[in-house]
Amino acid sequence: MKAPLDPRHQKRQNLLEEIFKMDFLPQEVSSKAKEIYSKKKELDELIVKSAPAFPIDKINKVDLAILRLAFYELFFEKSEPPKAIIDEAIELAKEYGGETSPSFINGALGKNLDIIKSKGK
């Protein structure tokens, strides 16, 4: 588990909470959360491709927020190594998700790691 005082982990925790909240009520959030949410359609398309057995409206809202954050970092931000992003997403799933969340997140993101490697990104 990540150190609770790691600033990158805390930043992701805050973003996750903001992204999660935006699914329920419009509210004031950080510019980064707005930027991520503005790409919701593209992110959700990536999620559907990564977990075709799970319709987007049936995915746990916490897991969905974690996947949106991770896919944003993997495909739009690209500032950290993919394995680090996936590891962080799994840690968030352990903290915030249900019993099966870490394995679901790992599977969905791991599938994309292969895509990223095959494209030479």
C-alpha positions, -999 to +999 in steps of 0.1 A: +000+000+000+012+035-008+023+058+020-007+079+030+015+111+030+028+105-005+018+138-023+011+120-056-011+095-039-030+123-021-034+142-053-050+111-069-072+105-039-085+140-042-091+137-079-108+104-075-132+119-050-140+149-073-145+127-103-168+104-083-189+133-070-193+148-105-214+117-115-240+126-090-243+164-087-228+194-105-204+211-081-172+231-078-142+210-085-106+215-094-096+224-130-079+190-133-111+172-124-130+193-149-104+185-176-107+147-169-145+149-168-145+168-201-130+137-217-156+114-201-169+102-235-135+091-248-125+076-214-157+056-212-151+043-247-117+030-235-133+015-205-159-003-226-132-017-249-112-029-218-141-045-200-166-055-227-184-079-204-194-050-181-218-023-195-207+012-184-239+018-164-234-015-144-198-007-133-195+003-097-192+041-096-160+041-076-144+017-100-156+038-129-140+069-113-108+051-108-107+038-144-115+073-157-086+088-137-062+060-147-071+061-184-068+098-185-033+095-171-024+067-195-038+081-227-039+119-223-015+130-196+012+104-202+035+119-176+043+087-156+052+052-165+021+030-173+030+005-146+031+032-120-003+045-130-018+010-129-002+003-095-017+035-081-051+027-096-050-007-079-041+009-046-070+033-049-093+003-056-081-013-024-088+019-004-121+029-020-135+000-039-152-033-031-137-067-026-134-074-063-124-039-074-086-044-073-087-074-097-113-057-120-092-025-122-060-046-127-076-066-155-091-036-174-059-015-171-035-045-177-053-051-210-044-015-220-008-019-209-004-044-237-019-020-262+005+008-250+035-015-253+025-027-288+022+009-300+056+017-286+043+044-263 
